[in-house]
Amino acid sequence: METMRIVRLGVIIFLCQELSCGFVESSSCMPGFESELLVFKVHREHLHRGKRLGRITFNTCDGRTRTLFQSADKRFDVNTEGILSLKRPVTLHEGHKVFSVHAWDSSGNKHTAFVRVERAHNHEEHHMDTEMESSSDLPVLRGWVIPPVNEPENSKGPFPKKLVQIKSDYSKETLMVYSITGEGADLDPKGLFTIDRLTGNLFVTQPVDREKKASYHLIVHAVAAADVNVKETPMDVIVNVIDQNDNSPVFTQNPFNGHVPEAAPKDYEFMKVTATDADEPDNDNSEVRYIIVSQDPPFPNPHMFDINTVTGGIRVIETGLDREKYSRYTLIIRAADMSGEGRSATGTAVITVTVNNDNAPQFEYNTTESSSNLPVLRGWVIPPVNEPENNKGPFPKKLVQIKSDCAKETRMVYSITGEGADLDPKGIFTIDRLTGNFFVTQPVDREKKASYRLIAHAVAAADVNVKVTPMDVIVNVIDQNDNSPVFTQNPFNGHVPEAAPKDYEFMKVTATDADEPDNDNSEVRYTIVSQDPPFPNPNMFDINTVTGGIRVIETGLDREKYSRYTLIIRTADMSGEGRSATGTAVITVTVNNDNAPQFEYNTTVSSSDLPVLRGWVIPPVNEPENSKGPFPKKLVQIKSDYAKETRMVYSITGEGADLDPKGLFTIDKLTGNLFVTQPVDREKKASYRLIAHAVAAADVNVKVTPMDVIVNVIDQNDNSPVFTQNPFNGHVPEAAPKDYEFMKVTATDADEPDNDNSDVRYTIVSQDPPFPNPNMFDINTVTGGIRVIETGLDREKYSRYTLIIRAADMSGEGRSVTGTAVITVTDSNDNAPQFEYNTYTASVPENKVGVVVAKMSVTDDDEPGSAAWSTKYRIVGGDKNGFFNVSTGPSQLEGIIITVKPLDFEKTKQYILSVIVENDDPFVGSLPTSTATVTVNVEDVNEPPVFNPNEKVISRPEDFAVESELVTYTATDPDTGKSQKITYKIGNDPAGWLNVNKETGVIKVWSLMDRESNFVKDGKYRAIILATDNDEFPATGTATLIIELEDVNDNAPSINERTIQICNHEPVPVLLSITDKDGDPYSAPFRVETQGDTSKNWNARMNDTATGIVLSLSTPLEQGNYIVFLRVYDQLLHQDTTIQATVCDCTGQDFKCNDKWSTAGVPLSIVLGILGAILVLLLLVVLLLLFLRRKRDSKKEPLLAEDDLRDNIYYYDEEGGGEDDQDYDLSVLHRGLDNKPDVFRNDVAPTFLPAPQYRPRPGNPEEIGTFIDDNLNAADNDPTAPPYDSLLVFDFEGGGSDAGSLSSLHSSSSGADEDYDFLNDWGPRFKKLADMYGGGED
């Protein structure tokens, strides 16, 4: 009734206004409340019904005194005169109460103000509880209480750790909610700082590190909890990280290298060491001091040097530096912070003492002296050496000529050592050893190495006593401008107060240049290229061209208008004229908070006197998604409280305005009405952050701090749930118990999380098949988990179920979708497998592995292919030693037993195995296990004899006598149930050295052994011995006999080189190598003797190790070929060797023979005469030998040796002529040999016997006699010299003969009664006949 009464009254007032509007004069008055916030103070906390609190004034601009009001809090009432009273008792639990009041002007427009009823303090006067304070007396902007915030780095916590309490002075009147943004809050490193939204306590969540970031710029926000229009202007809070001494100094390089002249005076500073400290600059933590810890060598004084503790400069403090004694010093330097009392580090300074060259060279002697009297040290003429970097060549490029003044008197040889020569980087510099020209071989780079220290050496070529003291040569690399400046960071960040005065320097940018310091190439200058934004002046800042310091040069910085500036900085070397680079400086304008808040106005003033900053009245903005319009649709009116005094122009920036999605929001520039131009979609973007700007239309000095406006998109249920997959597949065992959950379905909803619109619930719509129960399954409505709720699943009847699942949002009452769950019932192992037969019998031969003993088939009623159907087997009895294994066959329903170890009939003749069968899955419940019995009978087989050991090693000398017994090597027969005889034979005897007694196994030497034979490896000879039993199917065992042959001295040493070349002038001795097949101690040391006439002209001696011969020419010989006879001895044997020496008319090692028509200086005619005489002599010798041979043949000596058994083929088709007509046609025999490629022919020169070495024809005629004797002796012992032995083969005797058979060949006597045992006594030549005829019936 009360509401209806107010509405009727409003209609009446509206009609009266319309009727009287024609009588009202036009006015510029704007209707509204006197203030946006109306404050009423009372004494007490409990207010009774009917109490009047005061009057609310609303200006209608038409003179009316009555206005329609409405209170948002029904406990308060406002009548048409604006009197505020209580309709019900109210208790101010928090000391105040805030609510809104609405009023309608004559045009029907609704206006809103906020009323605050608060309890006054005791000292305030009582009349204030009924007296309304004018809003003009309330400050629009409120002050902050911000203490300084400092946090030491590396704090140990505990965390989160309270830093400070942020507090708004509004908190005296209402509950404020605090939040923070900025670095370490919502910007990287995110989450480092947090704030308690109610208390304002600011926390740090983890240790901070000053070396990573020295300060953090946070922005604190405060909004009244009950009234979003009561808020503070965001305030900057700077958290400074207090430095701790957590970094040790670090030397800028290690080692430092310096050079000091040996004549340096005291206090001469020649080098500097530097160290940096990462702790805060200009602080004790980074204040580094230097001291020298040690000096090496400590001579001539342990304190030759001192160091400036502040700068690190090293100077000489004692005289006595002597480069010839101590050319290098190493100093250990200690750098410590805290002015030398804190953390420390050590480094090295390497000091090279250089020679002075400040005196012209002087002759040390004024008279001519022999080279032995020349001085050892002489002076140098050393020009300066400079080389520009990056030279284009060509290379090698001459730098300078190094020259010793000794070169005036004798020829000098030059060399260099040091950096770039024989030290890294090797090979950059070279020197011509004769001229002293000094070269660089490739471009040098000053940034890699600025100078090279080389040492030049000079020695007289003809007299090593003439030498020069090594001289330092310093090659300085001349810098070129090949490096651009590089900023030390990018971007640079700085902060400047908006009230900063002119010439206020607030930040610095720095750049480095790798070119040579203190040089135009690295002289960097800075300029500002551009400033963004270019307001209010395009040149707000200036930069110090030398230091990079940036300063303010114009006033007018305004954080509310331009809170950030970006400067593009250019840095260039060559004092700004050379190579350049650009970087960025980002400048943030900060607000000043150095004044307590003051009321801005005590009296009414004109708009020209208004301050720049004023407050905002921003209502919350929420827009439901998918709105139907019409568009553009008004969201809210943005309004500055300046609008009461002057006309404001509004604009917006941010997301949806000038940022993507652009144009979504617009604002009426005059009214401040905020519009949305099209439907929004929460699923695309849930909120938009806009920034509202307001500037007075008539006065640009009247402006408002830009204010964030958040447009929240209110979710609508415009999305149905979506299953994450379809169908879902699950498996449930047929023996699953009740409430067994086996699968889960899930659906998602794109609507707002944690909202009814996305709260999905699940139900089962149908089950197919509906047997044995239509409700076999249930679903968890919240999680989607599906479980069994009834027993009776039977895979054999119903192997698959299909469930239709419904998912609906709005907790199951909203939009829905259906999906499918396919459930496969899996087999449970409720049937044990059974053997088809319970007993099996098998026979297995002994000694065989992998033999299939038995295959046992089983049956199983479970699902084929499942783990409940596939089988596995175990042998549970009868196989204690693991001779058998049972596995599952390919069909999965078969057990296969095989042998895995050899069975032994002689040990066990029968096995009885017990085998059980199981499934891969365990049985469901208690099921009987099927067992089978397998009887395995072992079959006896003939096993080969066994040697023990299988490999026997013996040691014998290599000259062990033939027919000597080496060893008895026997085998045993494992077939103990049989009586079998074992015989032995050689299986493999590569060299044919052995013989074995077939009965006893005694092994003897058949032919001489040779340790140096190719068949002997590492001194060991291997032979295979076989042992065979006499079973019906004989078996053979194998063993290896290893004979370790002990070396004996049976090989004479021999010289490897048979031809040499030597000069007859200043001959260089020739080294001849010696080979002795014997090993130590039968080989080296050797000795040598010359033979015959060799000693007249040649000298032979052993080298220092007595392993080679040094052969030298003792008498100069004419050019020609000579024979050198040498005899080489080892410890026992010797061998003569001839060396063909070619002597040439040359000198030293420069061997070169000139073609001459003379030999050894003898005229050609004489040489030809000598050669003719030699040929005649040789002819006479041959005739003499033929005569002597014929004379021996005429004696009764047989043509063949008595023990050389040969046969001849005779022709019997002619019976006449006697023995004289026997014409031997050996071609008939060749036909037989052609059919036997394994038989060697002996009617040609044998190729497998070594031929002796014949001496070549000597160059000296005096040696002809020795030459003939030596070659005659070699020919007599040459097995390859004709006539050759003939191997006669009788298996082919031609195509037949007309002669009749000889009766003697067809004698009726078989010879069976003959005794041929005597053949065993005839020696090895008749061994084959003895084996054939003397062995009995075999």
Salt bridges, closest charged atoms under 4 A:
GLU2 OE2 - ARG5 NH2 2.38
GLU36 OE2 - LYS639 NZ 3.92
GLU45 OE1 - ARG119 NH1 3.99
ASP62 OD2 - ARG64 NE 2.70
ASP73 OD2 - ARG75 NH2 3.00
GLU81 OE2 - ARG66 NH2 3.37
ASP105 OD2 - HIS111 NE2 2.80
GLU118 OE2 - LYS41 NZ 3.82
GLU118 OE1 - ARG116 NE 2.55
GLU124 OE1 - LYS41 NZ 3.64
GLU125 OE1 - HIS127 ND1 2.87
ASP129 OD2 - HIS43 NE2 3.98
ASP129 OD2 - LYS51 NZ 3.54
GLU131 OE1 - HIS127 NE2 3.42
GLU133 OE2 - LYS41 NZ 3.47
GLU151 OE1 - LYS161 NZ 3.26
GLU173 OE2 - ARG142 NH2 2.89
GLU183 OE1 - LYS213 NZ 3.59
GLU211 OE2 - ARG210 NE 3.30
ASP236 OD1 - HIS217 NE2 2.94
ASP236 OD1 - ARG559 NH2 3.63
ASP243 OD1 - ARG210 NE 3.11
ASP267 OD1 - ARG315 NH1 2.14
GLU287 OE2 - ARG289 NH1 2.84
ASP306 OD2 - ARG315 NH2 2.94
GLU387 OE1 - LYS397 NZ 3.12
GLU409 OE2 - ARG378 NH2 3.04
GLU419 OE1 - LYS449 NZ 3.60
GLU447 OE2 - ARG446 NE 3.34
ASP472 OD1 - ARG323 NH2 3.11
ASP472 OD1 - ARG453 NH2 2.85
ASP479 OD1 - ARG446 NE 3.06
ASP503 OD1 - ARG551 NH1 2.14
GLU523 OE2 - ARG525 NH1 2.86
ASP542 OD2 - ARG551 NH2 2.97
ASP558 OD2 - LYS703 NZ 3.13
GLU600 OE1 - ARG614 NE 3.83
GLU623 OE2 - LYS633 NZ 3.22
GLU645 OE1 - ARG614 NH1 3.45
GLU655 OE2 - LYS685 NZ 3.51
GLU683 OE2 - ARG682 NH2 3.14
ASP708 OD2 - ARG689 NH2 2.88
ASP715 OD1 - ARG682 NE 2.98
ASP739 OD1 - ARG787 NH1 2.24
ASP759 OD1 - ARG761 NH1 2.48
ASP778 OD2 - ARG787 NH2 2.92
GLU796 OE2 - ARG795 NH2 2.89
ASP827 OD1 - ARG795 NE 3.46
GLU863 OE1 - ARG795 NE 3.59
GLU918 OE2 - ARG874 NH2 3.22
GLU951 OE1 - ARG1022 NH1 3.77
GLU999 OE1 - LYS981 NZ 3.17
ASP1031 OD1 - LYS978 NZ 3.53
GLU1044 OE2 - LYS1020 NZ 3.95
GLU1089 OE2 - ARG1087 NH1 3.38
ASP1093 OD1 - LYS1096 NZ 3.64
ASP1136 OD1 - ARG1127 NE 2.52
ASP1145 OD1 - HIS1065 NE2 3.07
ASP1145 OD2 - LYS1156 NZ 3.59
ASP1203 OD2 - ARG1325 NH2 3.37
ASP1204 OD2 - ARG1206 NE 2.79
ASP1243 OD2 - HIS1230 NE2 2.68
ASP1243 OD2 - ARG1241 NH2 3.11
ASP1270 OD2 - ARG1255 NH1 2.72
ASP1285 OD1 - ARG1206 NH2 2.50
ASP1291 OD2 - LYS1236 NZ 3.86
ASP1331 OD2 - LYS1327 NZ 3.13
